[in-house]
Amino acid sequence: MNTSQAPIIIVGGGVAGLAVATAMGKLSANSGSKLPPVLLIDREFAHVWKPMLHTIAAGTRDIYQQQTAYIAQAHACNFSYEPGELLGVDRESRQVEIAALLAPDGRVLVPERSVPYTKLIIAVGSQANDFGTPGAAEHCYTIDSRLQADAFNQEIRTQLLQCLGHEGSNEKNATLSIAIVGGGATGVELAAELVGLADAAEAYGAKGLKRRINITLIESGPRLLAAFPEDISASAQARLEALGVQVKVATRVAAVNAHGFVLGDNTEVHASLKVWAAGVKAPEILSDLDGLETNRNHQLIVRPSLQTTHDADIYALGDCASLIPEGAERPFPPTAQIAHQQAQHLIRHLPAALLHDISPPDFKYRDMGALVSLGEYDAYGSLGKTGLFKGVTFRGRLAQLSHALLYRSHQAQLHGFWRGSQMWLVDLMNARLRPTIRLD
């Protein structure tokens, strides 16, 4: 590997970014000096598959067992890693500006710095969009990152202990009210996992806990899971309601306060724990990256080649990129499936583009369908718009297995087939040997 070259910098170690860093790092190491070295930059120190964050938040999965440390992955796959958050880009000097990394007490761990790049790949993902709803930023948890999911888990365990400690009293802490805004996959799956948390806690001795936990799911649209077929939406809502979740559709949240959500009709949903899982936007910093073109949700607008419209040396993919397919009116939705396919497209075509100084071919999306899991209670899937069985929906054990295989394929992509298989085996063993929820 020719370390005298400026590296290919990948900012963001999510589903797309870490996959590209892993593959390109291996290729760079095996190509002599023909391909530049690879550098991954992320503000966190470890990766967790984003569709799993709701299980980390509920405590039904072990964060330490399911995360991949960037330093370890970099060592195994021949790329470099630096901790830090994107601060800016100087396109003329081809430099990425990285913010200082601070300790919790404010001490500087790594100073602010600039790093030169040969090509820049931005894959910083997305976050929930509260649309400026008053009080949402101050009073709601979001679950867009590993640290946010862990912070929510810390708080829910604290409030569960308070609830148990006030059993039999008339104090407000004797019950725990949780409300989630957003009836997409994250909100629906989180609601189901919280039911699973209560069931498991009762099994470990917290008698009567489940009847003292109230979970409300609020969706502004006419149905849950708007991206899924209507039969899946109806089935998922019916299953959640059978589990004790109160579902409110066609319900707008006008404001948030310390006590709960104020709805559009001025009624209030009381909640001591409030989660905002609605809407999607990219980080605001992308709207101020040296003239790169963005949309109102701060997503970088890209060409079909995944290159940004104003700079062919800068790529964007995944949730932070906006690409309108030919003949369509709307851009691709920000889903893990699209991020995965865009990463694979870049992995296949970027090496040749670098060696021959050309643009990669246009990205083509293949709709493989969608899956949503209600934990151990149920799962639903649709087969997408291609193939012999296009549009077919299914549920139950087949959907649960399909959902599990998505994660296992992600692990295999990062760690290889045999190591990924060993990780699956370890998870199966731990499922029998360790508690089903976080109890520490």
C-alpha positions in Angstrom: 0.0 0.0 0.0 1.4 3.4 -1.0 1.0 5.5 2.2 2.5 8.6 0.4 -0.8 9.0 -1.4 -3.6 10.9 0.1 -6.2 8.4 1.2 -9.7 7.6 0.1 -11.6 9.1 3.1 -14.9 7.6 4.2 -16.8 9.7 6.7 -19.4 7.6 8.6 -19.1 4.0 9.7 -22.7 2.8 9.3 -24.2 0.2 7.0 -22.7 1.7 3.9 -19.6 3.4 5.1 -18.1 0.5 7.0 -18.8 -2.0 4.2 -17.0 0.2 1.7 -14.1 0.8 4.1 -13.8 -3.0 4.7 -13.8 -3.9 1.1 -11.7 -1.1 -0.2 -9.1 -1.6 2.6 -8.6 -5.2 1.5 -8.3 -4.2 -2.2 -5.9 -1.4 -1.4 -3.7 -3.7 0.6 -3.6 -6.2 -2.2 -3.0 -3.9 -5.1 0.5 -2.6 -4.3 0.6 1.2 -4.9 -2.2 1.3 -7.5 -5.0 2.1 -5.1 -4.8 4.8 -2.4 -5.0 3.8 1.3 -8.4 4.0 3.0 -9.2 6.1 6.1 -12.5 5.8 8.0 -13.7 8.7 10.1 -16.5 8.3 12.6 -17.5 10.2 15.8 -18.1 6.9 17.6 -15.7 4.1 18.4 -17.9 1.2 17.3 -20.5 0.2 14.8 -23.9 -1.3 15.5 -26.2 -2.3 12.7 -28.8 0.5 12.6 -31.9 -1.7 12.2 -30.9 -3.3 15.6 -30.7 0.0 17.6 -34.2 -0.4 18.9 -33.3 -3.7 20.6 -30.2 -2.1 22.2 -32.5 0.7 23.4 -35.0 -1.7 25.0 -32.2 -3.8 26.4 -33.3 -7.0 24.7 -29.9 -7.2 23.0 -26.4 -6.7 24.5 -24.7 -3.7 23.0 -21.2 -5.0 23.7 -21.9 -8.3 22.0 -23.4 -6.8 18.9 -21.0 -3.9 18.2 -17.9 -3.9 16.0 -15.0 -1.8 17.2 -13.7 0.4 14.3 -10.1 0.0 15.4 -10.3 -3.8 15.4 -12.1 -3.9 12.0 -9.5 -1.5 10.6 -6.6 -3.7 11.8 -8.3 -6.8 10.3 -9.1 -5.3 7.0 -6.1 -3.0 6.3 -7.7 0.4 6.5 -7.1 3.2 9.0 -9.6 4.7 11.5 -9.7 8.1 13.2 -12.3 9.2 15.7 -14.0 12.5 15.0 -17.0 14.4 13.6 -17.1 16.0 10.2 -16.7 19.8 10.5 -16.2 20.9 6.9 -14.7 20.3 3.5 -12.2 22.5 1.6 -12.7 21.3 -2.0 -10.0 23.4 -3.5 -7.2 22.0 -1.3 -9.0 18.7 -1.0 -9.0 18.6 2.8 -11.6 17.2 5.2 -11.9 19.2 8.5 -12.5 17.1 11.5 -13.8 18.5 14.8 -11.8 18.0 18.1 -12.7 15.0 20.1 -13.5 15.8 23.7 -13.7 13.8 26.9 -16.9 14.0 28.9 -15.3 16.6 31.2 -14.3 18.8 28.3 -10.6 17.8 28.0 -9.3 17.6 24.4 -8.5 14.0 23.4 -7.8 14.6 19.8 -7.4 18.2 18.5 -9.3 19.7 15.5 -7.4 18.8 12.3 -7.5 18.7 8.5 -6.8 15.5 6.5 -6.1 15.5 2.8 -8.1 13.1 0.5 -7.9 11.6 -3.0 -11.6 10.8 -3.1 -14.2 11.6 -0.3 -17.1 9.3 0.4 -19.7 10.7 2.7 -22.0 8.1 4.4 -23.0 9.8 7.7 -26.5 8.4 7.8 -29.6 10.2 9.0 -31.4 11.2 12.1 -35.0 11.6 13.2 -36.7 14.8 12.0 -38.9 16.6 14.6 -40.0 19.2 11.9 -39.4 22.0 14.4 -42.1 20.7 16.8 -41.9 22.9 20.0 -40.3 21.0 22.8 -39.3 17.9 20.9 -35.6 18.5 21.0 -35.7 19.2 24.7 -37.9 16.4 25.9 -37.6 13.5 23.5 -35.1 10.7 23.2 -34.0 9.7 19.7 -32.5 6.4 18.7 -30.3 7.2 15.7 -27.0 6.0 17.1 -25.3 3.5 19.3 -24.8 6.1 22.1 -28.4 7.3 21.9 -29.8 3.8 22.1 -27.6 3.1 25.1 -28.7 6.4 26.8 -32.3 5.5 26.3 -31.7 2.0 27.8 -30.0 3.6 30.9 -33.0 5.8 31.4 -35.7 3.2 30.9 -33.9 0.8 33.4 -33.8 3.7 35.9 -37.5 4.4 35.5 -38.4 0.7 35.7 -36.6 0.5 39.0 -38.5 3.5 40.3 -41.7 1.9 39.1 -40.9 -1.3 41.0 -39.8 0.7 44.1 -43.2 2.4 44.3 -45.3 -0.7 43.9 -48.6 -0.3 45.8 -48.3 3.4 46.3 -50.3 6.2 44.7 -47.3 8.1 43.5 -46.9 8.8 39.8 -43.7 6.7 39.8 -45.8 3.6 40.4 -46.6 3.5 36.7 -44.4 4.1 33.7 -45.9 5.7 30.6 -43.9 5.5 27.4 -45.0 7.3 24.2 -43.3 6.9 20.8 -43.9 9.3 17.9 -43.5 7.6 14.5 -45.3 4.6 13.1 -42.6 3.5 10.8 -40.4 0.4 11.3 -38.4 1.9 14.1 -41.4 3.0 16.2 -43.3 -0.2 15.6 -40.4 -2.4 16.4 -39.4 -0.4 19.5 -43.0 -0.7 20.8 -42.9 -4.5 20.4 -39.4 -4.7 22.1 -40.6 -2.7 25.1 -43.5 -5.2 25.5 -40.9 -7.9 25.4 -38.8 -6.1 28.0 -41.8 -6.0 30.3 -42.6 -9.7 29.8 -39.0 -10.7 30.4 -38.7 -8.5 33.5 -41.8 -10.2 35.0 -40.3 -13.6 34.3 -37.3 -12.5 36.3 -39.4 -11.7 39.3 -40.9 -8.2 38.7 -44.5 -9.4 39.3 -47.2 -7.1 38.0 -44.8 -4.8 36.1 -46.4 -5.2 32.7 -49.8 -3.9 33.8 -48.1 -0.8 35.2 -46.4 0.0 31.9 -48.4 2.0 29.4 -47.0 2.2 25.8 -48.5 4.5 23.2 -47.5 4.7 19.5 -48.5 7.9 17.7 -48.5 8.2 13.9 -49.5 11.3 11.9 -50.4 9.3 8.8 -53.6 7.2 8.3 -51.8 3.9 9.0 -48.7 2.4 10.5 -45.8 1.2 8.3 -46.8 3.4 5.3 -44.0 1.9 3.2 -45.5 -1.6 3.5 -48.6 -3.1 1.9 -51.8 -2.3 3.7 -52.4 -5.8 4.9 -49.1 -5.7 6.8 -50.0 -2.4 8.3 -53.3 -3.7 9.5 -51.9 -6.9 10.9 -49.0 -5.1 12.7 -51.4 -2.7 14.3 -53.8 -5.4 15.4 -50.9 -7.4 16.9 -49.5 -4.4 18.8 -52.9 -3.6 20.2 -53.3 -7.2 21.3 -50.0 -6.9 23.1 -51.4 -3.9 25.0 -49.9 -1.0 23.0 -52.3 1.9 22.4 -52.0 2.9 18.8 -53.1 6.4 17.6 -53.0 6.9 13.8 -54.0 10.1 11.9 -52.8 12.0 15.0 -50.6 15.0 14.8 -48.3 16.1 17.6 -48.4 19.8 18.1 -45.9 20.2 20.9 -43.9 18.3 23.6 -43.5 19.2 27.2 -42.1 17.6 30.3 -45.4 15.7 30.9 -46.0 14.3 27.4 -47.2 15.1 23.9 -49.8 17.8 23.1 -51.8 16.7 20.2 -53.4 18.7 17.4 -56.8 18.7 19.0 -55.2 20.1 22.3 -55.6 16.8 24.1 -52.4 15.4 25.8 -50.8 12.0 25.9 -49.0 11.7 29.2 -45.6 10.1 29.1 -42.6 10.1 31.4 -40.5 8.6 28.6 -40.9 10.2 25.2 -39.3 8.9 22.0 -39.2 10.7 18.6 -38.9 8.2 15.8 -40.7 10.1 13.0 -39.2 11.7 9.9 -35.7 11.5 8.5 -33.1 14.2 7.8 -29.4 14.2 7.2 -27.0 16.0 9.6 -27.2 19.8 9.1 -23.5 20.1 8.5 -24.0 18.7 5.0 -25.8 21.9 4.0 -22.6 23.9 4.5 -20.0 21.8 2.8 -18.2 24.2 0.5 -21.0 24.7 -1.9 -22.2 21.1 -2.4 -25.8 20.8 -3.4 -28.3 19.6 -0.8 -32.1 19.4 -0.4 -34.3 20.7 2.4 -33.5 17.6 4.5 -29.8 18.4 4.3 -29.2 15.3 2.0 -26.4 15.7 -0.6 -27.9 15.5 -4.1 -26.0 13.0 -6.2 -25.8 11.9 -9.8 -26.8 8.3 -10.7 -23.0 7.5 -10.4 -23.3 8.5 -6.6 -21.0 11.4 -7.2 -22.2 14.8 -5.9 -23.5 17.1 -8.5 -20.9 19.8 -7.9 -17.8 17.7 -7.3 -17.0 14.4 -9.0 -14.4 13.6 -6.4 -16.9 13.5 -3.6 -19.4 10.7 -3.3 -22.4 10.3 -1.0 -24.4 7.2 -0.3 -27.0 5.8 2.1 -29.4 7.9 4.1 -27.5 11.2 3.6 -27.7 11.0 -0.2 -30.6 12.1 -2.4 -30.9 10.3 -5.8 -34.1 10.6 -7.9 -34.4 7.5 -10.1 -34.9 8.1 -13.8 -38.6 8.7 -14.5 -39.5 9.1 -10.8 -40.7 12.2 -9.0 -39.3 11.3 -5.5 -35.8 10.2 -4.4 -35.0 6.8 -3.1 -36.2 6.4 0.5 -33.5 6.3 3.2 -33.5 2.6 4.0 -30.8 0.1 5.0 -31.5 -1.9 1.9 -30.7 1.0 -0.4 -27.6 1.9 1.6 -26.4 -1.7 1.3 -27.0 -1.8 -2.5 -25.2 1.6 -3.0 -22.3 0.4 -1.0 -22.0 -2.8 -3.1 -22.3 -0.7 -6.3 -19.4 1.4 -5.2 -17.3 -1.6 -4.0 -17.7 -3.2 -7.4 -17.0 -0.1 -9.6 -14.9 2.4 -7.6 -11.5 0.6 -8.0 -11.8 0.7 -11.8 -13.0 4.3 -11.7 -9.9 5.2 -9.6 -7.4 3.3 -11.8 -8.8 4.7 -15.1 -9.9 8.1 -13.9 -13.5 7.6 -15.0 -16.9 7.9 -13.3 -18.6 4.7 -12.0 -21.6 3.4 -14.0 -25.1 4.5 -12.9 -26.5 2.9 -9.8 -29.5 0.6 -10.4 -31.8 -0.3 -7.4 -33.5 -3.6 -7.2 -36.5 -3.7 -4.8 -36.0 -6.8 -2.7 -39.0 -6.1 -0.5 -39.1 -5.2 3.2 -39.3 -6.8 6.6 -40.5 -5.7 10.0 -40.2 -7.6 13.2 -42.2 -7.5 16.4 -39.6 -9.3 18.3 -40.6 -12.8 19.5 -44.3 -12.0 18.9 -44.5 -11.8 15.0 -42.8 -10.6 11.9 -44.0 -9.5 8.4 -42.5 -9.3 5.0 -43.2 -8.3 1.4 -41.3 -9.6 -1.6 -40.9 -6.3 -3.5 -41.6 -5.4 -7.1 -39.5 -7.8 -9.0 -39.4 -11.6 -9.4 -42.1 -14.3 -9.8 -43.8 -13.6 -6.5 -43.6 -9.8 -6.6 -46.0 -8.1 -4.1 -46.5 -11.3 -2.1 -46.7 -10.7 1.7 -45.9 -13.2 4.4 -45.6 -13.4 8.2 -44.6 -15.6 11.1 -41.5 -17.8 11.4 -40.5 -17.4 7.8 -40.5 -13.6 8.2 -38.6 -13.8 11.5 -36.0 -16.0 9.9 -35.7 -13.7 6.9 -35.3 -10.7 9.3 -32.5 -12.5 11.2 -30.7 -13.5 8.0 -30.5 -9.8 7.0 -28.3 -9.2 10.0 -26.3 -12.3 9.5 -25.5 -11.4 5.9 -24.4 -7.9 7.2 -22.0 -9.7 9.7 -20.7 -12.0 6.9 -20.0 -9.0 4.7 -18.0 -7.3 7.4 -16.2 -10.3 8.9 -16.3 -13.0 6.2 -18.5 -16.1 6.0 -16.8 -18.3 8.5 -16.3 -15.7 11.2 -19.8 -14.3 10.6 -21.1 -17.9 11.1 -19.1 -18.2 14.3 -20.7 -15.0 15.6 -24.1 -16.4 14.8 -23.2 -19.5 16.8 -22.0 -17.5 19.7 -25.3 -15.5 19.7 -27.3 -18.7 19.7 -25.3 -20.1 22.7 -25.6 -16.8 24.6 -29.4 -16.8 24.0 -29.5 -20.0 26.1 -26.8 -19.1 28.6 -27.3 -15.4 29.3 -30.3 -13.4 30.5 -32.7 -12.4 27.8 -32.6 -8.7 28.8 -30.0 -6.4 30.3 -30.1 -6.8 34.1 -26.9 -5.1 35.3 
